[in-house]
């Protein structure tokens, strides 16, 4: 399970060090194999351990691709999927097209989402997070169901 937020840096060669607390899990479940792809709705990248990606890929391929929206999503998510492997120092290489898609430069934010990570450019993450907080606060004021939720 991938949880939490990590502030990291991508090096000049496009490599990202996966936090050490996750490396053993990725090694055991997927022999260090991961998939990096685009998020079709947000300006970030998605990183899956290979065992999780196989399930996602099968699900995506079962969708009715005669539907234009589904086909476009498949093109983006499956078409950008890039196989990567943890190197001896626990890093993965992010391809230039993937970095360009998410405007990823040096400072990034890695966000655990249980079965995957989201990788955000730090500036984009901060702006988006602030927008989500504002949206949540506005919803709490108008939505009776959300106002009763306590986390």
C-alpha positions as CSV (number, residue, x, y, z in Angstrom):
1,X,0.0,0.0,0.0
2,X,1.3,3.4,-1.0
3,X,0.4,6.1,1.5
4,X,1.6,9.6,2.3
5,X,3.2,12.5,0.5
6,X,6.9,12.8,-0.3
7,X,8.7,15.9,-1.6
8,X,11.4,14.7,-3.9
9,X,13.6,15.8,-6.8
10,X,14.0,14.5,-10.3
11,X,17.7,14.6,-11.3
12,X,19.1,16.1,-14.5
13,X,18.8,12.7,-16.3
14,X,15.1,12.4,-15.4
15,X,15.5,9.8,-12.6
16,X,13.3,9.7,-9.6
17,X,14.3,7.9,-6.4
18,X,11.3,5.9,-5.0
19,X,11.2,6.4,-1.2
20,X,13.0,3.6,0.5
21,X,10.0,2.6,2.5
22,X,8.3,1.4,-0.7
23,X,11.2,-0.3,-2.5
24,X,11.0,-3.6,-0.8
25,X,7.3,-3.9,-1.5
26,X,7.8,-3.2,-5.2
27,X,10.7,-5.6,-5.4
28,X,8.7,-8.4,-3.7
29,X,5.5,-7.9,-5.6
30,X,6.8,-6.9,-9.0
31,X,10.5,-7.7,-9.1
32,X,11.2,-4.0,-9.2
33,X,9.1,-3.5,-12.4
34,X,6.8,-0.5,-12.5
35,X,4.7,1.4,-15.1
36,X,4.6,5.1,-15.4
37,X,1.7,6.7,-17.4
38,X,-0.3,9.8,-17.7
39,X,-3.4,10.7,-15.7
40,X,-6.0,11.4,-18.3
41,X,-7.9,13.9,-16.2
42,X,-5.2,15.7,-14.2
43,X,-1.8,17.0,-15.1
44,X,0.2,14.4,-13.2
45,X,1.7,11.0,-13.8
46,X,0.6,7.7,-12.4
47,X,3.1,5.1,-11.2
48,X,2.1,1.5,-10.6
49,X,3.9,-1.6,-9.4
50,X,3.7,-4.0,-12.3
51,X,1.4,-6.4,-10.4
52,X,-1.2,-3.6,-9.9
53,X,-0.8,-2.3,-13.5
54,X,-1.8,-5.7,-15.0
55,X,-5.2,-5.4,-13.3
56,X,-5.6,-1.8,-14.4
57,X,-4.6,-2.6,-18.0
58,X,-7.1,-5.6,-18.2
59,X,-9.9,-3.3,-16.8
60,X,-9.1,-0.6,-19.4
61,X,-9.1,-3.1,-22.2
62,X,-12.5,-4.5,-21.2
63,X,-14.1,-1.1,-21.6
64,X,-16.2,-0.5,-24.8
65,X,-13.7,1.2,-27.1
66,X,-16.5,2.1,-29.6
67,X,-17.2,4.9,-27.1
68,X,-15.0,7.8,-28.1
69,X,-14.3,9.0,-24.6
70,X,-13.2,5.5,-23.6
71,X,-11.1,5.2,-26.7
72,X,-9.4,8.5,-26.0
73,X,-8.7,7.5,-22.4
74,X,-7.2,4.2,-23.5
75,X,-5.0,6.1,-26.0
76,X,-3.7,8.4,-23.4
77,X,-3.3,6.0,-20.5
78,X,-2.2,2.8,-22.4
79,X,-0.4,4.7,-25.1
80,X,1.8,6.6,-22.7
81,X,2.4,3.6,-20.4
82,X,6.2,3.2,-20.0
83,X,7.8,0.2,-18.3
84,X,10.5,1.1,-15.9
85,X,12.7,-0.8,-13.4
86,X,14.1,0.2,-10.1
87,X,17.8,0.5,-10.5
88,X,20.3,-0.5,-7.8
89,X,19.7,2.8,-6.0
90,X,15.9,2.6,-6.1
91,X,15.4,5.1,-8.9
92,X,13.2,4.9,-12.0
93,X,13.8,6.8,-15.2
94,X,11.0,9.1,-16.3
95,X,10.9,9.5,-20.1
96,X,11.0,13.1,-21.5
97,X,7.5,12.8,-23.0
98,X,6.1,11.9,-19.6
99,X,7.9,14.6,-17.8
100,X,6.8,17.1,-20.5
101,X,3.1,16.0,-20.1
102,X,3.1,16.7,-16.4
103,X,5.5,19.7,-16.5
104,X,7.8,17.8,-14.3
105,X,11.2,19.5,-13.6
106,X,13.2,19.1,-10.4
107,X,11.0,19.5,-7.4
108,X,8.1,17.0,-7.4
109,X,5.5,15.6,-5.0
110,X,4.9,11.9,-4.9
111,X,1.4,11.1,-3.5
112,X,0.5,7.6,-2.3
113,X,-3.0,6.5,-3.5
114,X,-3.1,2.9,-2.1
115,X,-2.4,0.9,-5.3
116,X,-0.5,3.6,-7.1
117,X,1.4,6.9,-6.8
118,X,0.6,10.2,-8.4
119,X,3.6,12.2,-9.3
120,X,3.1,16.0,-9.6
121,X,5.2,19.0,-10.4
122,X,5.5,20.7,-7.0
123,X,4.0,24.0,-8.2
124,X,1.1,22.3,-9.9
125,X,0.5,20.2,-6.8
126,X,0.4,23.2,-4.5
127,X,-2.0,25.1,-6.7
128,X,-4.2,22.0,-7.2
129,X,-4.2,21.2,-3.5
130,X,-5.2,24.7,-2.6
131,X,-8.1,24.6,-5.1
132,X,-9.3,21.2,-3.7
133,X,-9.2,22.7,-0.2
134,X,-11.2,25.7,-1.2
135,X,-13.7,23.5,-3.1
136,X,-14.0,21.2,0.0
137,X,-14.6,24.2,2.3
138,X,-17.3,25.6,-0.1
139,X,-18.9,22.1,-0.3
140,X,-19.0,21.8,3.5
141,X,-21.0,25.0,3.7
142,X,-23.6,23.8,1.2
143,X,-23.6,20.1,1.4
144,X,-25.4,18.5,4.4
145,X,-23.9,15.1,3.8
146,X,-20.3,16.3,3.7
147,X,-20.8,18.5,6.8
148,X,-21.6,15.4,8.8
149,X,-18.3,13.6,7.8
150,X,-15.6,13.7,10.3
151,X,-12.1,12.5,9.3
